[in-house]
Amino acid sequence: MKQLQIAERASLLAHIFSMAFGLAGLLFVIPHPEFIARLSPAGMKLFSWGMGQGGVVYIIFGAIAVSLFASRTLGWRTWLAFAVPAVGLSLSSELLGTSTGFPFGAYGYLSGLGYKIAGLVPFTIPLSWFYMGLSCYLLARAGMEATGTPMWVRRLGAIALGTILLTAWDLVLDPAMSQTSVPFWQFQEAGEFFGMPYRNLTGWMGTGAVFMTVATLLRPASDYVLSRQHLGLPLVVYLVNFAFGATITLVSLDAGFVIPTLLSMALGVLPAILCWWIAGSAEDETEAQQPEKSDSLSDIPAPPLEPIAK
């Protein structure tokens, strides 16, 4: 278990470092050609590799960190119950979207995110849906558990809130990845919402809601309930991925993009922090993982039979 935690933390640090490296390249190196001209052959090779593979590396390390975390805290069955529908359904949605324009609008992926499945969707894209989707869902599930509402409200609320957190992240991700000087995908239609089609946002919500619902149905809801002490990694992953997109958006685009950034903070960052803050303690987590009590008379054990006197 100790080795697993070390690998998990190392992967998280690599995830953060690779994003910071990418930010430095996109925001400070590329806009200054004179800096690139002064690089040594080895430095130029490292810079070229970083710009070409940096997006792949940070997504892979993010997926590894969240996978190790989930298998350690939730168990490998629950990890698979979320990972398989998240990867499979998001890939299906992306393949459908890049082929037909539904449900995200007409768009296509450029280079920089790795090998494209069917020549359309980089293999890293469903991985990012998975690790961000699980981080959002775990935070939302913990927050809803703290409300003390009926079980069905907590289940539906966690799916709805997790979907909102995931879509809020896209409010800074899409402009950063599609409208800057180094885009990774592009929309083939004029977007009504800061360059993004409204269909893109509904597509994000629909895709996230579907795979979170499937994952909820595959395992008991209590399997996804974690205490505040165990939610540090999901919160850090959410915040650093928001910061990555928001920094590129605010630095590279015009002042009008402050609006989607503020919306992303209001609908994503603040609720995520609040969910982490109000999450229960480790003792609450242990109780949540106990079998639920039943009010059925048939579940009440029968009293022991008295011996029959002769």
Secondary structure as GFF3:
##gff-version 3
##sequence-region A 1 310
A	DSSP	alpha_helix	2	24	.	.	.	ID=ss1
A	DSSP	pi_helix	25	29	.	.	.	ID=ss2
A	DSSP	alpha_helix	33	37	.	.	.	ID=ss3
A	DSSP	alpha_helix	41	73	.	.	.	ID=ss4
A	DSSP	alpha_helix	76	100	.	.	.	ID=ss5
A	DSSP	beta_strand	107	109	.	.	.	ID=ss6
A	DSSP	beta_strand	116	117	.	.	.	ID=ss7
A	DSSP	beta_strand	121	122	.	.	.	ID=ss8
A	DSSP	alpha_helix	124	145	.	.	.	ID=ss9
A	DSSP	alpha_helix	151	178	.	.	.	ID=ss10
A	DSSP	beta_strand	185	187	.	.	.	ID=ss11
A	DSSP	alpha_helix	198	218	.	.	.	ID=ss12
A	DSSP	three_ten_helix	221	224	.	.	.	ID=ss13
A	DSSP	three_ten_helix	228	230	.	.	.	ID=ss14
A	DSSP	alpha_helix	232	252	.	.	.	ID=ss15
A	DSSP	three_ten_helix	255	257	.	.	.	ID=ss16
A	DSSP	alpha_helix	258	264	.	.	.	ID=ss17
A	DSSP	pi_helix	265	269	.	.	.	ID=ss18
A	DSSP	alpha_helix	270	278	.	.	.	ID=ss19
A	DSSP	alpha_helix	282	288	.	.	.	ID=ss20
A	DSSP	three_ten_helix	297	299	.	.	.	ID=ss21
###
